[in-house]
Amino acid sequence: MSKLKYKHLFEPIQLGKALFRNRIFSSPQDYPGLTSNGFITEEATYFYERKALGGFSSVCVGDMIIDTKAGRSHPFQMRGTDFTGKVNLTRASTAINRHGAVSAIELCHAGQNASLDLMPENPGFVLGPVDGMRPDGVEIRGMNDEQIEELIMQYSDAAQFARQCGFGMITLHGGHGWQMSQFISPRDNKRSDKWGGTIENRMRFPLAVIEAIRNRIGYAVPIEFRLSATEFLPDGYEIDEGIRIAKALDGKVDLIHVSVGHHEIDASSMVTHPSMFLPDGCNVQYAAAIKKHVKTPVATVGALTNPDMMEEIIASGQADIVNLGRQTLADPDFPIKARIGLEAEITPCIRCFHCFSCSTVGGVFYCAVNPEIGRELANMTEGAPRHQKTVLVAGGGVGGMQAALSAANRGHKVILCEKSDKLGGTLLCEEKIPFKSNLSAYLKSQAVKVANAEIEVHMNTAVTPEVANRFQPDVIIAAMGARPMVPPIKGIDLKNVIGAEEAYYNPDLVGNKAVIMGGGLVGLELGVYLAQKGHDVTIVEMANGTIATPPPVEGTSARMSGIMDMELGYPLVHGVALMVQLEKLPNMKVCVSTKALEINDQGLIVEDGGGIRTIEADTVIYAIGQKPMREEAWALSDCASEYYQIGDCVTPKNIYEATSVSHQIANDIGRF
């Protein structure tokens, strides 16, 4: 009798002449940290190798720019055909291949969206399908036949170079508004010659690229083509055109990788990379629609975290392959865990966009729920601790669970105490929020890991000095969290006032009209939740107009820029997703530069640029931050020779800060 639960997901598949060990591929991802010359680094090699080690069938190195003189859109894109970078790329492909995965590399060009600042000799214009002007005022010049033919050869040169570096699959980026998709899209390509107009003419360029690559490297290496099945733009093409594009590719490539969206407009980008406000597998329908019309294997991508869903996708014939992006960061061991029956321990991506925000601001991928990401080299090469210790972790929230798991993984004797009857801490209040389902799954997976690890767990046990001394620990990690701050405002004790945590636990306590004091992450997400339930919601924030501000936001004239105020507690890319939700919710508005003065039976009295007024509300909710439990934590400081204080009981921040610090402190234990 078969012991394999996900038989379809782990069935091998042949693409071209290459055999792939399962149907779970790691989608193209660039690595923000490159050398000053634009080459892949040793740290990046470990980043990709870690996914191959975890069991992915193919791992794709993203964003190799085929034309570094005119094709780059941002600094973190690899130089494509520079021989001096060959050794770095060869090491990366070898690191992937030696774990039994097929190494792939994505060939890209920004086209008319290239950055003039990144061109060695700035010509003052960019090249695209037709003459025009970008929204930022940069001139677009239409390419002539000679320039188009040269670009085709650059793609084939890059493919040959990648093959020489040991890559086993070529991925062509033909979607999301980049160069190749600019020729495909009727929105961008309005040429009247053989390269534009009809679908046959618009597909002439990508098909010429594919033919040139075949002529250069043959058929031994499969070609994957990434397309947007729909652009999700007001003036963009929809699925019917996506089907025609796929039919033109049918039989010409070995895999049609069906994505969606466009990078230029926030609302579209939030579907390409689905935010937490979209359901799991939201883009599978587009791959399924295309698969009905082609014989070439089809891959789907976007918001996939659950192996049961993935098995159904393959078994039902909606797609032949699932491509995972952010999920490979949340848990690079996803495939092996699913195969050996540890699916309950899979860490799901919570779609918080911390990874994107970190790479945008600091140039490094960090994952909120996986502290290993961004430290792959250190984690894969770190030796065992010199000494084994008895470690007492006080608090079973996000930080406490991660500290206990990391310490146990290092071989220490770990005791975890939680004062309540459930692990998860303050985030448990959001368990039943529809768009936080993956957060709930994350908390459950962490609890399962704790239960399955060599960890002594004591529930309903608050750690006092007396309790700590009873365990006789060598090390204490205080992860005691924080409690909601109550604003010192007149009327705070009225019956129509509750805290955000109580509103999450008991949404029925909230009346039809609600006003929320606090425009940070907690306040905005609570506002979205209540507005989705049909409440009329107003958020009041004292800060000035930096929140992001499509109408109906009062008190500022700024538009949504995608750059959020980090001090308000949300990373900038998730802030974009929140603003997209605001545009969809006419019953929710935000008042910035607005001071709360007093609560009364009618609602909240505030002061803004227009003077003093009352915002009528049935319920006033405060979400102004958390007060760290520092005194309770510090009381344990002399109960062990080593003492560490982590997470919200130091300074309330976010999941990433809690898991990152917890993991590192646990790894540091045992050096002395």
C-alpha positions as CSV (number, residue, x, y, z in Angstrom):
1,M,0.0,0.0,0.0
2,S,1.4,3.4,-1.0
3,K,2.5,5.6,1.9
4,L,2.8,8.7,-0.4
5,K,-0.1,11.1,0.4
6,Y,0.5,13.5,-2.5
7,K,1.0,11.1,-5.4
8,H,0.3,13.6,-8.2
9,L,2.5,16.3,-6.6
10,F,5.5,14.0,-6.4
11,E,5.1,12.3,-9.7
12,P,8.2,13.1,-11.9
13,I,7.7,15.1,-15.1
14,Q,9.8,15.3,-18.2
15,L,10.2,18.6,-19.9
16,G,12.1,18.3,-23.2
17,K,14.9,15.9,-22.4
18,A,15.2,16.8,-18.7
19,L,13.5,14.8,-15.9
20,F,12.2,16.7,-12.9
21,R,11.7,14.8,-9.7
22,N,8.4,16.3,-8.6
23,R,5.9,19.0,-9.7
24,I,7.0,21.6,-7.2
25,F,9.2,24.3,-8.7
26,S,10.9,27.3,-7.1
27,S,9.7,30.4,-9.1
28,P,12.2,32.9,-10.4
29,Q,13.6,35.1,-7.6
30,D,16.4,37.6,-7.9
31,Y,18.9,38.0,-5.1
32,P,19.2,41.6,-4.0
33,G,22.8,41.3,-2.7
34,L,25.1,41.3,-5.7
35,T,28.8,42.3,-6.1
36,S,29.6,45.8,-7.1
37,N,30.0,44.5,-10.6
38,G,26.5,43.0,-10.6
39,F,27.5,39.4,-10.2
40,I,25.9,36.7,-8.0
41,T,27.6,36.3,-4.5
42,E,28.5,33.3,-2.4
43,E,25.6,34.2,-0.1
44,A,23.2,34.1,-3.0
45,T,24.5,30.7,-3.9
46,Y,23.4,29.4,-0.5
47,F,20.1,31.2,-0.9
48,Y,19.3,29.1,-4.0
49,E,21.0,25.9,-2.8
50,R,18.8,25.9,0.4
51,K,15.7,25.5,-1.8
52,A,17.3,22.6,-3.7
53,L,18.3,21.0,-0.4
54,G,14.6,21.3,0.7
55,G,13.4,19.2,-2.2
56,F,12.3,21.6,-4.9
57,S,12.4,20.0,-8.3
58,S,13.7,23.1,-10.0
59,V,15.2,26.3,-8.6
60,C,15.2,29.3,-10.8
61,V,17.8,32.1,-10.4
62,G,15.9,35.3,-11.4
63,D,16.6,38.5,-13.2
64,M,19.7,37.8,-15.4
65,I,19.7,40.9,-17.7
66,I,20.6,40.1,-21.2
67,D,21.6,43.7,-22.1
68,T,23.3,45.4,-19.2
69,K,23.8,48.6,-21.2
70,A,20.1,49.3,-21.8
71,G,18.1,46.6,-20.1
72,R,18.2,47.1,-16.3
73,S,15.4,48.6,-14.3
74,H,16.9,48.3,-10.8
75,P,20.4,47.8,-9.3
76,F,19.8,44.2,-8.1
77,Q,19.9,42.6,-11.5
78,M,22.7,40.3,-12.7
79,R,24.8,41.1,-15.6
80,G,23.9,38.5,-18.2
81,T,26.8,37.6,-20.5
82,D,29.9,38.9,-18.8
83,F,32.5,36.2,-18.8
84,T,34.1,37.5,-15.6
85,G,30.9,36.5,-13.7
86,K,30.9,32.9,-15.1
87,V,32.5,31.3,-12.1
88,N,29.9,32.8,-9.7
89,L,27.0,31.5,-11.9
90,T,28.6,28.1,-12.3
91,R,28.9,27.8,-8.5
92,A,25.2,28.6,-8.2
93,S,24.0,26.1,-10.8
94,T,26.3,23.4,-9.3
95,A,25.0,24.1,-5.8
96,I,21.4,23.6,-7.1
97,N,22.2,20.6,-9.3
98,R,24.1,18.6,-6.8
99,H,21.0,18.2,-4.6
100,G,19.1,16.6,-7.5
101,A,17.2,19.7,-8.6
102,V,17.3,21.3,-12.0
103,S,18.9,24.7,-12.0
104,A,17.0,27.3,-14.1
105,I,17.8,30.9,-14.9
106,E,15.5,33.7,-16.0
107,L,16.5,35.9,-18.9
108,C,15.1,39.4,-18.7
109,H,15.2,42.8,-20.2
110,A,13.3,45.9,-18.9
111,G,12.7,47.4,-22.4
112,Q,10.9,50.7,-22.2
113,N,10.9,50.5,-18.4
114,A,14.7,50.5,-18.1
115,S,16.4,53.0,-15.8
116,L,18.4,55.7,-17.4
117,D,20.5,56.0,-14.3
118,L,21.7,52.4,-14.7
119,M,22.9,53.0,-18.3
120,P,26.7,53.4,-18.6
121,E,26.2,56.0,-21.3
122,N,22.9,57.7,-20.7
123,P,21.3,58.4,-24.1
124,G,18.4,60.3,-22.6
125,F,15.8,57.8,-23.9
126,V,14.8,54.2,-23.6
127,L,13.9,51.6,-26.3
128,G,10.5,50.1,-26.7
129,P,8.1,48.8,-29.3
130,V,6.9,52.3,-30.4
131,D,7.7,55.9,-29.9
132,G,6.1,57.4,-26.8
133,M,6.6,59.0,-23.4
134,R,6.6,57.3,-20.0
135,P,4.6,58.7,-17.1
136,D,7.8,59.9,-15.6
137,G,8.7,62.0,-18.6
138,V,11.3,59.7,-20.1
139,E,11.2,59.4,-23.9
140,I,10.5,56.0,-25.5
141,R,11.9,55.4,-29.0
142,G,10.5,52.6,-31.1
143,M,13.1,50.0,-32.1
144,N,14.0,49.5,-35.7
145,D,14.5,46.1,-37.4
146,E,18.2,46.1,-36.8
147,Q,17.8,46.8,-33.1
148,I,15.2,44.1,-32.8
149,E,17.4,41.5,-34.5
150,E,20.3,42.5,-32.2
151,L,18.0,42.0,-29.2
152,I,17.0,38.5,-30.4
153,M,20.7,37.6,-30.6
154,Q,21.3,38.9,-27.1
155,Y,18.7,36.5,-25.7
156,S,20.4,33.6,-27.5
157,D,23.8,34.7,-26.4
158,A,22.6,34.8,-22.8
159,A,21.0,31.4,-23.1
160,Q,24.2,29.9,-24.5
161,F,26.2,31.6,-21.6
162,A,23.7,30.2,-19.0
163,R,24.1,26.7,-20.5
164,Q,27.9,27.0,-20.3
165,C,27.5,27.9,-16.6
166,G,25.6,24.7,-16.0
167,F,22.0,25.8,-15.9
168,G,19.5,23.0,-16.9
169,M,16.5,25.2,-18.0
170,I,16.1,28.6,-19.6
171,T,13.2,30.7,-18.3
172,L,12.1,33.6,-20.6
173,H,10.3,36.4,-18.8
174,G,7.4,37.3,-21.1
175,G,5.1,38.8,-18.6
176,H,4.5,41.6,-16.0
177,G,5.2,44.4,-18.4
178,W,8.8,43.8,-19.1
179,Q,10.5,43.9,-22.6
180,M,9.2,40.8,-24.1
181,S,5.6,41.3,-22.9
182,Q,5.8,44.9,-24.3
183,F,5.9,43.3,-27.8
184,I,3.2,40.8,-26.9
185,S,0.7,43.3,-25.4
186,P,-1.6,45.3,-27.6
187,R,-1.5,48.0,-25.0
188,D,2.2,48.7,-25.6
189,N,2.8,47.4,-29.1
190,K,1.0,49.5,-31.6
191,R,3.4,48.9,-34.5
192,S,2.1,48.6,-38.0
193,D,4.9,46.5,-39.4
194,K,5.6,42.7,-39.1
195,W,6.3,43.1,-35.4
196,G,2.9,44.5,-34.3
197,G,-0.8,44.6,-34.9
198,T,-2.2,41.1,-35.1
199,I,-1.5,38.4,-32.4
200,E,0.7,36.6,-35.0
201,N,2.8,39.7,-35.5
202,R,3.0,40.6,-31.8
203,M,4.2,37.1,-31.1
204,R,6.8,37.2,-33.8
205,F,9.4,38.6,-31.4
206,P,9.2,36.1,-28.6
207,L,8.9,33.2,-31.1
208,A,12.0,34.5,-32.9
209,V,13.8,34.6,-29.5
210,I,12.8,31.0,-28.9
211,E,13.9,29.9,-32.3
212,A,17.3,31.6,-31.9
213,I,17.9,29.9,-28.6
214,R,17.0,26.5,-30.1
215,N,19.4,27.1,-32.9
216,R,22.1,28.1,-30.5
217,I,21.8,25.4,-27.8
218,G,19.5,22.8,-29.3
219,Y,16.8,20.9,-27.5
220,A,18.7,19.4,-24.6
221,V,17.8,22.2,-22.3
222,P,14.0,22.9,-21.8
223,I,12.6,26.4,-22.3
224,E,10.1,27.8,-19.8
225,F,8.1,30.8,-20.9
226,R,6.6,33.0,-18.2
227,L,3.5,35.0,-19.4
228,S,0.8,37.2,-17.9
229,A,-2.5,35.5,-18.7
230,T,-4.2,38.8,-18.0
231,E,-2.6,42.2,-17.3
232,F,-5.1,43.3,-14.7
233,L,-5.0,46.9,-16.1
234,P,-7.9,49.1,-17.1
235,D,-6.6,49.2,-20.7
236,G,-4.7,45.8,-20.7
237,Y,-5.6,42.5,-22.2
238,E,-7.7,39.8,-20.4
239,I,-7.7,36.0,-20.3
240,D,-9.0,35.5,-23.8
241,E,-5.9,37.2,-25.2
242,G,-3.8,35.3,-22.7
243,I,-5.1,32.1,-24.2
244,R,-4.2,33.2,-27.7
245,I,-0.7,34.0,-26.5
246,A,-0.4,30.6,-24.9
247,K,-1.7,28.9,-28.1
248,A,1.0,30.7,-30.1
249,L,3.6,29.3,-27.7
250,D,2.2,25.7,-27.7
251,G,4.7,23.2,-29.0
252,K,7.4,25.9,-29.2
253,V,8.4,25.8,-25.6
254,D,8.6,23.0,-23.0
255,L,6.6,24.7,-20.2
256,I,4.1,27.6,-20.2
257,H,4.4,29.3,-16.8
258,V,1.1,31.2,-16.3
259,S,1.3,34.3,-14.1
260,V,-0.8,37.4,-14.2
261,G,-0.5,41.1,-13.8
262,H,1.8,44.0,-14.5
263,H,4.5,45.7,-12.4
264,E,3.5,49.3,-13.2
265,I,0.3,49.7,-11.3
266,D,0.0,48.8,-7.6
267,A,-3.4,47.1,-7.8
268,S,-2.2,44.9,-10.6
269,S,1.1,44.1,-8.9
270,M,-0.8,43.0,-5.8
271,V,-2.4,40.3,-7.9
272,T,0.9,39.2,-9.5
273,H,2.2,38.8,-5.9
274,P,-1.1,38.2,-4.1
275,S,-1.6,40.1,-0.9
276,M,-3.1,38.5,2.2
277,F,-6.4,40.0,1.1
278,L,-6.7,37.6,-1.7
279,P,-7.6,33.9,-1.3
280,D,-5.1,31.1,-1.6
281,G,-4.5,29.9,-5.1
282,C,-6.3,33.0,-6.5
283,N,-4.5,32.8,-9.9
284,V,-4.9,29.1,-10.5
285,Q,-8.0,29.7,-12.6
286,Y,-6.0,31.4,-15.3
287,A,-3.6,28.5,-15.7
288,A,-6.6,26.1,-15.8
289,A,-8.2,28.2,-18.5
290,I,-5.0,28.1,-20.6
291,K,-4.4,24.4,-20.1
292,K,-7.7,23.6,-21.8
293,H,-6.2,25.0,-25.1
294,V,-2.6,23.8,-25.2
295,K,-0.7,20.5,-25.1
296,T,2.4,22.0,-23.6
297,P,2.7,21.4,-19.8
298,V,1.4,24.4,-17.8
299,A,2.6,25.8,-14.5
300,T,0.6,27.9,-12.1
301,V,1.9,30.4,-9.5
302,G,0.6,32.7,-6.8
303,A,-0.5,32.4,-3.2
304,L,0.1,28.7,-3.0
305,T,1.0,27.4,0.5
306,N,-1.0,24.2,1.1
307,P,0.1,20.8,-0.2
308,D,-3.5,19.5,-0.2
309,M,-4.5,22.4,-2.6
310,M,-1.5,21.7,-4.8
311,E,-2.3,18.0,-5.0
312,E,-5.8,18.8,-6.1
313,I,-4.5,21.3,-8.7
314,I,-2.3,18.7,-10.3
315,A,-4.8,15.8,-9.8
316,S,-7.7,17.7,-11.3
317,G,-5.7,18.8,-14.4
318,Q,-5.8,22.5,-13.7
319,A,-2.0,22.6,-14.1
320,D,1.0,20.2,-14.4
321,I,3.3,22.1,-12.1
322,V,3.1,24.5,-9.1
323,N,5.6,27.3,-8.9
324,L,6.2,28.7,-5.4
325,G,7.7,32.1,-4.7
326,R,7.5,33.6,-1.3
327,Q,6.5,30.2,0.1
328,T,10.1,29.0,-0.7
329,L,11.3,31.7,1.8
330,A,8.8,30.8,4.5
331,D,9.7,27.2,4.3
332,P,12.4,26.0,1.9
333,D,11.8,22.5,3.2
334,F,8.2,22.5,1.9
335,P,8.6,19.6,-0.6
336,I,10.5,17.2,1.7
337,K,8.0,17.9,4.6
338,A,5.1,17.2,2.4
339,R,6.6,14.0,1.0
340,I,7.5,12.4,4.4
341,G,4.3,13.3,6.2
342,L,5.3,16.4,8.1
343,E,2.8,18.7,6.3
344,A,1.5,19.9,9.7
345,E,5.0,21.4,10.3
346,I,5.1,23.4,7.0
347,T,5.5,27.1,7.8
348,P,3.1,28.9,5.5
349,C,3.8,32.3,3.9
350,I,1.6,34.8,5.7
351,R,1.9,37.2,2.7
352,C,3.0,40.1,4.9
353,F,5.5,41.3,2.2
354,H,8.2,41.7,4.7
355,C,10.6,40.0,2.2
356,F,9.8,42.5,-0.5
357,S,10.0,45.5,1.8
358,C,13.4,44.5,3.2
359,S,14.8,43.9,-0.2
360,T,13.5,47.3,-1.4
361,V,14.7,49.2,1.6
362,G,17.8,47.3,2.8
363,G,18.7,45.2,-0.2
364,V,18.3,41.8,1.6
365,F,15.5,39.3,1.7
366,Y,14.4,38.6,5.2
367,C,11.3,36.5,6.0
368,A,9.0,37.3,9.0
369,V,8.3,33.7,9.7
370,N,11.6,32.1,8.8
371,P,14.7,33.6,10.5
372,E,17.0,31.5,8.3
373,I,16.3,33.6,5.2
374,G,19.0,36.2,4.7
375,R,21.4,34.0,6.8
376,E,21.5,30.9,4.7
377,L,25.3,30.7,4.6
378,A,25.7,31.0,8.3
379,N,22.8,28.6,9.1
380,M,24.1,25.9,6.6
381,T,27.7,26.1,7.8
382,E,27.3,26.7,11.6
383,G,28.8,24.2,13.9
384,A,27.3,22.7,17.0
385,P,27.5,24.6,20.3
386,R,30.4,23.9,22.6
387,H,28.2,23.4,25.7
388,Q,24.7,22.0,26.2
389,K,22.6,24.2,28.5
390,T,19.2,24.0,30.2
391,V,17.2,26.8,28.7
392,L,14.0,28.2,30.2
393,V,11.8,30.2,27.8
394,A,9.2,32.4,29.5
395,G,6.3,33.0,27.2
396,G,4.8,31.0,24.3
397,G,4.1,33.8,21.8
398,V,5.8,34.1,18.4
399,G,9.2,34.9,19.9
400,G,9.1,32.4,22.7
401,M,8.1,29.5,20.3
402,Q,10.9,30.4,17.9
403,A,13.4,30.6,20.7
404,A,12.4,27.2,22.1
405,L,12.5,25.6,18.6
406,S,15.9,27.1,17.7
407,A,17.4,26.2,21.1
408,A,16.1,22.6,20.9
409,N,17.4,22.3,17.4
410,R,20.8,23.1,18.7
411,G,20.6,20.3,21.2
412,H,19.9,22.2,24.4
413,K,17.4,21.0,27.1
414,V,14.5,23.4,26.6
415,I,11.6,24.2,29.0
416,L,8.8,26.4,27.6
417,C,6.3,28.0,29.9
418,E,3.1,29.8,28.8
419,K,0.8,31.5,31.2
420,S,-2.3,30.7,29.2
421,D,-3.7,27.5,27.8
422,K,-2.7,28.0,24.2
423,L,0.5,28.9,22.4
424,G,0.5,31.9,20.1
425,G,0.5,35.0,22.3
426,T,-1.2,38.2,21.4
427,L,-1.6,37.2,17.7
428,L,-4.2,34.7,18.7
429,C,-6.8,37.4,18.6
430,E,-6.5,37.5,14.8
431,E,-6.9,33.8,14.3
432,K,-10.5,34.1,12.9
433,I,-9.8,37.0,10.5
434,P,-10.4,35.8,7.0
435,F,-7.4,37.5,5.4
436,K,-5.2,36.3,8.3
437,S,-5.9,32.6,7.7
438,N,-2.2,32.0,6.9
439,L,-1.2,33.7,10.1
440,S,-3.4,31.3,12.0
441,A,-1.9,28.4,10.0
442,Y,1.6,29.7,10.9
443,L,0.8,29.8,14.6
444,K,-0.6,26.3,14.5
445,S,2.4,25.0,12.6
446,Q,4.8,26.5,15.2
447,A,2.7,24.9,18.0
448,V,2.9,21.5,16.2
449,K,6.7,21.9,15.9
450,V,6.9,22.6,19.6
451,A,4.8,19.6,20.4
452,N,7.0,17.3,18.2
453,A,10.3,18.7,19.4
454,E,12.3,17.7,22.5
455,I,10.8,20.6,24.4
456,E,9.3,20.3,27.9
457,V,6.1,22.4,27.7
458,H,4.2,23.8,30.7
459,M,0.9,25.5,29.9
460,N,-1.0,27.7,32.4
461,T,2.3,28.5,34.0
462,A,3.3,32.1,34.5
463,V,7.0,32.4,35.1
464,T,7.8,34.2,38.3
465,P,11.2,34.1,40.1
466,E,9.9,31.3,42.3
467,V,8.9,29.2,39.3
468,A,12.1,29.9,37.4
469,N,14.2,28.8,40.4
470,R,12.3,25.6,40.6
471,F,13.5,24.6,37.1
472,Q,17.2,25.6,37.8
473,P,17.9,26.8,34.3
474,D,21.4,27.8,33.0
475,V,19.7,30.3,30.6
476,I,16.5,32.3,30.8
477,I,14.9,33.8,27.7
478,A,12.2,36.2,28.7
479,A,9.6,36.5,25.9
480,M,6.7,37.8,28.0
481,G,5.2,40.1,25.4
482,A,3.2,43.3,25.8
483,R,-0.3,44.4,26.6
484,P,-2.4,47.0,24.8
485,M,-1.9,50.6,25.8
486,V,-4.9,52.4,27.0
487,P,-4.9,56.1,26.0
488,P,-5.3,58.7,28.8
489,I,-8.3,60.4,27.3
490,K,-11.5,61.6,28.9
491,G,-14.3,59.0,28.3
492,I,-12.0,56.0,27.9
493,D,-14.1,54.2,30.5
494,L,-17.4,54.6,28.7
495,K,-19.3,51.5,27.7
496,N,-19.0,52.3,24.0
497,V,-15.2,52.0,24.2
498,I,-13.1,48.8,23.6
499,G,-9.6,47.9,22.7
500,A,-8.5,46.5,19.3
501,E,-7.8,43.1,20.8
502,E,-11.3,42.8,22.2
503,A,-12.7,43.9,18.9
504,Y,-10.9,41.1,17.1
505,Y,-12.0,38.5,19.7
506,N,-15.6,39.8,19.8
507,P,-16.5,41.7,16.6
508,D,-20.2,41.5,17.6
509,L,-19.4,44.2,20.3
510,V,-18.7,46.7,17.5
511,G,-21.7,48.8,16.4
512,N,-22.5,49.8,12.9
513,K,-20.4,53.0,13.0
514,A,-16.9,52.6,14.5
515,V,-14.0,55.0,14.9
516,I,-10.5,53.6,15.5
517,M,-7.9,55.6,17.3
518,G,-4.5,54.7,15.7
519,G,-3.5,54.4,12.1
520,G,-0.7,51.9,12.5
521,L,-0.8,48.3,11.3
522,V,-3.2,47.1,13.9
523,G,-5.7,50.0,13.4
524,L,-5.7,49.8,9.6
525,E,-6.0,46.0,9.4
526,L,-8.8,46.1,12.0
527,G,-10.5,48.8,10.0
528,V,-10.3,46.7,6.8
529,Y,-11.7,43.7,8.7
530,L,-14.7,45.7,10.1
531,A,-15.3,47.5,6.8
532,Q,-15.4,44.1,5.0
533,K,-18.0,43.0,7.5
534,G,-20.2,46.0,6.6
535,H,-19.3,48.5,9.4
536,D,-18.8,52.2,8.6
537,V,-15.2,52.8,9.8
538,T,-13.2,55.9,10.4
539,I,-9.5,55.7,11.5
540,V,-8.0,58.7,13.3
541,E,-4.2,59.1,13.2
542,M,-2.3,62.0,14.8
543,A,0.6,61.7,12.4
544,N,0.7,63.9,9.3
545,G,-0.3,62.9,5.8
546,T,2.2,60.1,5.3
547,I,-0.1,57.2,5.6
548,A,-0.9,56.8,1.9
549,T,-3.8,58.3,0.6
550,P,-6.1,57.5,-2.2
551,P,-9.6,58.9,-1.5
552,P,-11.5,58.8,0.7
553,V,-8.7,59.8,3.0
554,E,-9.4,63.1,4.7
555,G,-6.8,65.6,5.9
556,T,-4.2,65.3,3.1
557,S,-3.9,65.8,-0.6
558,A,-1.1,63.3,-1.2
559,R,-1.7,60.3,-3.4
560,M,-0.6,56.7,-2.8
561,S,3.1,56.5,-3.5
562,G,3.9,53.0,-2.3
563,I,6.3,54.5,0.3
564,M,4.7,54.0,3.6
565,D,5.6,55.5,7.0
566,M,7.6,52.7,8.6
567,E,7.1,54.3,12.1
568,L,3.4,53.5,11.8
569,G,4.3,49.9,12.0
570,Y,3.7,48.4,8.5
571,P,6.3,47.6,5.9
572,L,5.9,49.6,2.7
573,V,4.8,46.9,0.3
574,H,2.1,45.6,2.6
575,G,1.1,49.3,3.0
576,V,0.4,49.3,-0.7
577,A,-1.8,46.3,-0.3
578,L,-3.7,48.1,2.5
579,M,-4.2,51.1,0.3
580,V,-5.5,49.0,-2.5
581,Q,-8.1,47.7,0.0
582,L,-9.0,51.3,1.0
583,E,-9.8,52.1,-2.6
584,K,-12.2,49.1,-2.6
585,L,-13.9,50.0,0.7
586,P,-16.1,53.2,0.4
587,N,-17.3,52.6,4.0
588,M,-13.8,53.1,5.4
589,K,-11.9,56.4,5.6
590,V,-8.7,57.6,7.3
591,C,-8.2,61.0,9.0
592,V,-4.6,61.9,9.3
593,S,-3.1,64.9,11.2
594,T,-6.1,64.5,13.5
595,K,-5.9,64.5,17.3
596,A,-8.4,62.6,19.5
597,L,-9.6,64.9,22.4
598,E,-12.4,63.2,24.1
599,I,-14.9,60.2,23.9
600,N,-18.5,60.7,24.6
601,D,-21.8,58.8,24.0
602,Q,-22.0,60.3,20.5
603,G,-18.5,59.2,19.4
604,L,-15.0,60.7,19.3
605,I,-14.3,64.5,19.6
606,V,-11.2,65.3,17.5
607,E,-9.2,68.3,16.3
608,D,-7.8,68.7,12.9
609,G,-7.0,71.5,10.4
610,G,-10.7,72.5,10.3
611,G,-11.0,72.8,14.1
612,I,-12.8,70.7,16.7
613,R,-15.6,68.3,15.6
614,T,-17.3,65.1,16.6
615,I,-16.9,61.9,14.6
616,E,-20.2,60.0,15.3
617,A,-19.7,56.4,16.2
618,D,-21.5,53.6,18.0
619,T,-18.2,52.2,19.1
620,V,-14.8,53.8,19.8
621,I,-11.8,51.4,19.5
622,Y,-8.3,52.2,20.7
623,A,-5.3,50.8,18.8
624,I,-2.5,53.1,19.9
625,G,0.2,50.5,20.6
626,Q,1.5,48.0,23.1
627,K,3.1,48.4,26.5
628,P,6.0,46.0,27.0
629,M,6.0,43.8,30.1
630,R,9.6,44.8,31.0
631,E,9.2,44.7,34.8
632,E,7.8,41.2,34.7
633,A,10.6,40.1,32.4
634,W,13.4,41.8,34.4
635,A,12.3,40.1,37.6
636,L,13.7,36.9,36.1
637,S,17.1,38.4,35.3
638,D,19.0,37.0,38.3
639,C,17.4,33.5,38.2
640,A,20.0,32.1,35.8
641,S,23.6,32.9,34.9
642,E,22.6,33.8,31.4
643,Y,19.6,36.0,30.8
644,Y,18.1,37.3,27.5
645,Q,15.0,39.5,27.0
646,I,13.4,39.3,23.5
647,G,10.4,40.4,21.5
648,D,7.6,42.7,22.6
649,C,8.7,42.8,26.2
650,V,11.7,44.8,25.0
651,T,10.0,46.9,22.4
652,P,6.9,45.9,20.5
653,K,7.7,45.7,16.8
654,N,6.6,42.9,14.5
655,I,6.8,39.2,13.8
656,Y,10.1,39.4,12.0
657,E,11.8,41.2,14.8
658,A,10.5,38.6,17.3
659,T,11.5,35.5,15.3
660,S,14.8,36.9,14.0
661,V,16.2,37.9,17.4
662,S,14.8,34.8,19.1
663,H,16.5,32.5,16.6
664,Q,19.8,34.3,16.8
665,I,19.9,34.4,20.6
666,A,19.1,30.7,20.8
667,N,21.9,29.9,18.3
668,D,24.3,32.0,20.4
669,I,23.8,29.9,23.5
670,G,26.5,27.4,24.3
671,R,29.5,29.3,23.2
672,F,30.8,29.4,26.8
